[in-house]
Amino acid sequence: ERAHRTGASGDRLKEGAKINQSLSALGTVINALTSGGSRTHVPYRDSKLTRLLQDSLGGNSFTVIIACVGPGASDRSETLSTLRFASRAKKIRNQVHVNRNPLSERILALERENERLERRLGALTAALRQRGLSITELLGGAEGGPPGPAAGAPPPPPHPTEPTPREELDAGRRGSRVAPPAGGVAAGVGGRRRNCRVS
């Protein structure tokens, strides 16, 4: 802004001076970015405006600059200055890098692998059902465990066990004998044990 054209005074004049200072710092930053030198210092911190536009001018952002000009003859100098500024800004070239988090990429890869394995497991389960098999039977056979009972087969008879002392005491009180287990040992009245043959 030109103070003699706007006629600003007081706080408006100070505000216009701050705006011109920020625009001048912006032009300096653009000149540094378009100079082509990799070691050129870019003074982003010279102004709050350039500090806020640091990612937009020299970062990974896609930035659009709109240059406003006037067709009047009285605005000739401002129009030329604005066009030169836009021409310099157009020459800025940045090397864009995608911001990626390695942890997020790893989690996404694991989720995709999990989905793939779930689809494969579903297909294998459906194929086994068509053949009348189940994954449990296959896992039991693979681990070397005993095969499970066939469908509709009666349960196996319980294994004979030796009577406990409590059962022997109850049988002695009733005056009866406890059924001898496999091995030919029976319990008599009073809890005494004696050998016998089971026919």
Phi, psi and chi 1 to 4 in degrees:
 res  aa     phi    psi   chi1   chi2   chi3   chi4
   1 GLU       -  143.4  -63.0 -178.5   -1.7      -
   2 ARG  -105.6  122.5  -63.4 -175.3 -178.3  -85.7
   3 ALA   -63.6  -34.4      -      -      -      -
   4 HIS   -72.4  -18.9   68.7  -84.0      -      -
   5 ARG   -92.0  -38.2  -67.2 -168.5   57.1 -177.1
   6 THR   -79.8  -26.6   59.6      -      -      -
   7 GLY    69.4   24.2      -      -      -      -
   8 ALA   -76.0  152.8      -      -      -      -
   9 SER  -150.7  161.5   60.6      -      -      -
  10 GLY    68.8 -131.6      -      -      -      -
  11 ASP   -65.9  -33.9  -66.6  -22.8      -      -
  12 ARG   -65.7  -35.5  -58.1  -74.2  -62.3 -168.4
  13 LEU   -68.5  -40.4 -178.8   60.8      -      -
  14 LYS   -65.3  -39.4  -65.7  179.7 -179.3  178.5
  15 GLU   -64.3  -41.9 -179.2 -179.1   -3.8      -
  16 GLY   -63.6  -36.4      -      -      -      -
  17 ALA   -66.4  -40.0      -      -      -      -
  18 LYS   -65.3  -37.9  -66.4  -66.2 -176.5  179.9
  19 ILE   -65.2  -44.4  -67.9  174.6      -      -
  20 ASN   -63.5  -37.4  -68.6  -23.2      -      -
  21 GLN   -64.9  -41.5 -176.5  178.7   -1.0      -
  22 SER   -66.4  -40.9  -62.6      -      -      -
  23 LEU   -66.4  -35.6  -66.9  176.5      -      -
  24 SER   -65.3  -41.3  176.1      -      -      -
  25 ALA   -64.7  -36.7      -      -      -      -
  26 LEU   -64.2  -41.2  179.6   59.7      -      -
  27 GLY   -64.2  -36.4      -      -      -      -
  28 THR   -65.6  -41.0  -56.7      -      -      -
  29 VAL   -63.6  -43.1  168.4      -      -      -
  30 ILE   -66.0  -39.3  -68.6  177.9      -      -
  31 ASN   -62.0  -39.1  -71.3  -25.1      -      -
  32 ALA   -68.1  -35.9      -      -      -      -
  33 LEU   -72.8  -29.3  -69.5  173.5      -      -
  34 THR   -95.9    2.9   57.0      -      -      -
  35 SER   -73.0  -23.2   61.8      -      -      -
  36 GLY    93.1  -11.2      -      -      -      -
  37 GLY   -83.8  132.7      -      -      -      -
  38 SER   -74.2  -24.8   58.5      -      -      -
  39 ARG   -98.2   10.1  -63.2 -176.2  178.6 -179.2
  40 THR   -72.1  130.4  -57.4      -      -      -
  41 HIS   -76.1  129.9  172.2   68.1      -      -
  42 VAL  -104.4  112.8 -178.4      -      -      -
  43 PRO   -81.0   72.3   30.6  -34.1      -      -
  44 TYR   -68.1  -29.6  -71.3  112.5      -      -
  45 ARG   -85.7    5.9  -61.8 -178.7  179.4  -86.9
  46 ASP   -74.3  -18.0  -72.5   -6.1      -      -
  47 SER  -149.2  152.0  172.3      -      -      -
  48 LYS   -65.6  -34.1  -68.3 -177.6  178.5  179.9
  49 LEU   -63.1  -48.7  176.5   63.4      -      -
  50 THR   -69.3  -30.0   54.6      -      -      -
  51 ARG   -67.3  -38.8 -174.9   66.8  179.6   89.2
  52 LEU   -71.2  -31.6  -67.1  173.6      -      -
  53 LEU   -93.5   12.8  -65.0  177.5      -      -
  54 GLN   -60.6  -47.7 -180.0  175.3   -5.4      -
  55 ASP   -68.5  -29.1  -67.2  -24.4      -      -
  56 SER   -76.5  -32.9  -59.9      -      -      -
  57 LEU   -89.3  -42.8  -64.8  175.1      -      -
  58 GLY  -124.7   17.6      -      -      -      -
  59 GLY  -111.5 -146.1      -      -      -      -
  60 ASN   -99.4   13.8  -66.7  -21.0      -      -
  61 SER   -88.0  154.1  -57.8      -      -      -
  62 PHE   -98.0  112.3 -175.3   79.8      -      -
  63 THR  -113.5  138.6  -52.8      -      -      -
  64 VAL  -119.6  127.1  177.0      -      -      -
  65 ILE  -111.7  126.4  -64.0  179.0      -      -
  66 ILE  -105.6  120.2  -59.7  176.3      -      -
  67 ALA   -98.8  122.2      -      -      -      -
  68 CYS  -102.7  124.1  -60.8      -      -      -
  69 VAL  -127.8  161.6  -62.9      -      -      -
  70 GLY  -116.7  144.2      -      -      -      -
  71 PRO   -81.4   -7.1   29.7  -33.0      -      -
  72 GLY   -72.2  151.3      -      -      -      -
  73 ALA   -68.0  -27.4      -      -      -      -
  74 SER   -72.8  -17.3   57.9      -      -      -
  75 ASP  -101.4   19.9  -61.4  -32.7      -      -
  76 ARG   -62.3  -46.6  179.7  175.6  178.0  -86.8
  77 SER   -66.5  -42.2   59.2      -      -      -
  78 GLU   -66.3  -36.2  -74.0   82.9   -1.4      -
  79 THR   -65.1  -44.5  -61.7      -      -      -
  80 LEU   -63.9  -41.2  -70.6  176.6      -      -
  81 SER   -63.7  -39.5  176.9      -      -      -
  82 THR   -68.1  -39.9  -57.3      -      -      -
  83 LEU   -67.3  -38.1  -68.9  177.0      -      -
  84 ARG   -64.3  -40.6  -68.0 -168.6 -174.9   98.3
  85 PHE   -62.3  -44.6  171.1   80.2      -      -
  86 ALA   -66.0  -35.6      -      -      -      -
  87 SER   -65.3  -41.3  177.7      -      -      -
  88 ARG   -67.1  -40.8  -69.7 -164.9  -56.0  -90.9
  89 ALA   -64.7  -29.7      -      -      -      -
  90 LYS   -68.5  -22.1 -171.4  177.9  179.6 -179.7
  91 LYS   -86.1   -0.7  -63.3  177.8 -178.4  179.3
  92 ILE   -69.9  129.7  -62.8  176.6      -      -
  93 ARG  -127.2  124.0  -64.7  -68.6 -177.3  -90.1
  94 ASN  -116.9  151.5  -67.1  -34.2      -      -
  95 GLN   -95.1  106.0  -65.0 -179.7   -2.2      -
  96 VAL   -81.4  134.8 -178.9      -      -      -
  97 HIS  -124.9  134.3  -58.9  -79.5      -      -
  98 VAL   -76.4  127.7  179.6      -      -      -
  99 ASN   -81.5  111.4  -63.9  -34.1      -      -
 100 ARG  -129.4  144.3  -66.9  179.3  177.5  176.6
 101 ASN  -100.2  118.6 -172.3   -2.0      -      -
 102 PRO   -58.0  -35.8  -21.1   32.1      -      -
 103 LEU   -66.0  -41.4 -179.0   59.4      -      -
 104 SER   -65.7  -38.3  -60.0      -      -      -
 105 GLU   -64.8  -39.7  -69.3 -176.0   -6.4      -
 106 ARG   -65.1  -42.4 -179.0   59.7  177.7  169.3
 107 ILE   -63.5  -42.0  -67.4  175.3      -      -
 108 LEU   -64.2  -40.3 -177.5   59.9      -      -
 109 ALA   -64.7  -40.1      -      -      -      -
 110 LEU   -66.8  -37.8  -67.9  175.9      -      -
 111 GLU   -65.2  -39.9  -71.3  178.5   -9.1      -
 112 ARG   -65.9  -39.8  -68.1  175.3  179.1  174.4
 113 GLU   -64.8  -38.6 -178.4   68.4   13.1      -
 114 ASN   -64.3  -43.0 -170.5   22.4      -      -
 115 GLU   -63.6  -39.3  -66.8  176.9   -2.4      -
 116 ARG   -64.8  -43.2 -174.8 -175.6   67.4   82.6
 117 LEU   -67.6  -34.9  -66.8  176.2      -      -
 118 GLU   -65.8  -40.7  -73.8 -179.2   -6.6      -
 119 ARG   -64.3  -40.1  -70.5 -166.8  -60.3  -93.4
 120 ARG   -66.4  -41.3 -175.1  176.9  179.0 -177.2
 121 LEU   -63.7  -39.5  178.9   60.3      -      -
 122 GLY   -63.5  -40.3      -      -      -      -
 123 ALA   -66.0  -41.9      -      -      -      -
 124 LEU   -65.7  -38.8  -67.8  175.6      -      -
 125 THR   -63.8  -41.9  -56.5      -      -      -
 126 ALA   -64.8  -39.2      -      -      -      -
 127 ALA   -66.2  -37.5      -      -      -      -
 128 LEU   -68.7  -36.8  -69.6  174.7      -      -
 129 ARG   -64.2  -35.7  -72.7  177.4  179.9  175.2
 130 GLN   -65.0  -28.5  -67.4  178.3   -2.4      -
 131 ARG   -94.4    4.6  -61.7 -176.7 -179.9 -177.8
 132 GLY    77.1   23.9      -      -      -      -
 133 LEU  -115.2  171.5  -59.3  175.0      -      -
 134 SER  -138.8  157.7   65.1      -      -      -
 135 ILE   -67.7  -31.6  -63.5 -179.1      -      -
 136 THR   -63.9  -42.3  -54.6      -      -      -
 137 GLU   -65.1  -41.1  -65.1  177.4   -2.5      -
 138 LEU   -65.7  -40.9  -66.8  178.9      -      -
 139 LEU   -66.6  -37.5  -68.2  178.2      -      -
 140 GLY   -64.8  -39.9      -      -      -      -
 141 GLY   -69.9  -33.8      -      -      -      -
 142 ALA   -71.0  -32.8      -      -      -      -
 143 GLU   -82.8   -3.4  -66.0  176.0   -2.3      -
 144 GLY    85.0   11.3      -      -      -      -
 145 GLY   -78.5  167.7      -      -      -      -
 146 PRO   -68.0  145.3   25.2  -32.8      -      -
 147 PRO   -67.8  145.9   24.3  -32.7      -      -
 148 GLY   -74.6  164.3      -      -      -      -
 149 PRO   -66.5  146.9   24.5  -32.7      -      -
 150 ALA   -69.0  159.4      -      -      -      -
 151 ALA   -66.0  129.1      -      -      -      -
 152 GLY    85.1   -0.5      -      -      -      -
 153 ALA   -80.5  144.7      -      -      -      -
 154 PRO   -68.7  152.8   26.1  -34.7      -      -
 155 PRO   -67.1  148.9   23.9  -33.8      -      -
 156 PRO   -67.7  151.3   25.8  -34.2      -      -
 157 PRO   -67.0  148.9   25.2  -34.4      -      -
 158 PRO   -68.2  147.1   25.2  -34.1      -      -
 159 HIS   -74.5  136.0  -63.4  -76.7      -      -
 160 PRO   -67.8  136.9   24.5  -33.9      -      -
 161 THR  -122.0  155.1   57.6      -      -      -
 162 GLU   -73.3  136.7 -173.5  176.0   -5.6      -
 163 PRO   -62.9  144.3   23.8  -34.3      -      -
 164 THR   -78.6  161.4   61.5      -      -      -
 165 PRO   -56.8  -32.3  -25.9   34.2      -      -
 166 ARG   -66.1  -41.4  179.7   68.2  179.1  179.6
 167 GLU   -66.8  -38.1  -66.3  175.2  -11.0      -
 168 GLU   -64.6  -40.7  -65.4  179.6   -4.2      -
 169 LEU   -66.2  -42.6 -178.7   59.9      -      -
 170 ASP   -64.1  -38.7  -66.5  -19.4      -      -
 171 ALA   -67.1  -35.6      -      -      -      -
 172 GLY   -66.9  -37.4      -      -      -      -
 173 ARG   -68.0  -34.1  -69.8  177.2  179.7  176.4
 174 ARG   -81.6  -11.2  -67.8 -166.9  -59.7  -92.1
 175 GLY    76.5   28.5      -      -      -      -
 176 SER  -122.6  171.7   60.1      -      -      -
 177 ARG  -103.3  145.7  -66.8  179.4  177.0  -86.6
 178 VAL   -83.6  140.4 -179.8      -      -      -
 179 ALA   -59.3  128.3      -      -      -      -
 180 PRO   -69.2  138.8   25.6  -33.3      -      -
 181 PRO   -79.2  176.5   30.6  -34.9      -      -
 182 ALA   -67.1  120.1      -      -      -      -
 183 GLY   134.2  -10.7      -      -      -      -
 184 GLY    82.1   26.0      -      -      -      -
 185 VAL  -112.5  127.1  179.4      -      -      -
 186 ALA  -126.7  159.3      -      -      -      -
 187 ALA  -110.0  133.0      -      -      -      -
 188 GLY   -99.1 -172.0      -      -      -      -
 189 VAL   -68.1  139.3  179.2      -      -      -
 190 GLY    84.5    7.5      -      -      -      -
 191 GLY    82.4    3.5      -      -      -      -
 192 ARG   -79.6  144.1  -69.2  178.4  -63.3  176.2
 193 ARG  -111.7  144.3  -57.5  168.0   65.0   90.9
 194 ARG  -147.6  153.7   58.4 -172.1  179.1 -177.4
 195 ASN   -83.2  145.4  -63.9  -28.1      -      -
 196 CYS  -154.4  164.0   64.0      -      -      -
 197 ARG   -98.4  134.1  -59.6  -77.8  -59.8  177.5
 198 VAL  -101.2  118.2  179.1      -      -      -
 199 SER   -90.8      -   56.6      -      -      -
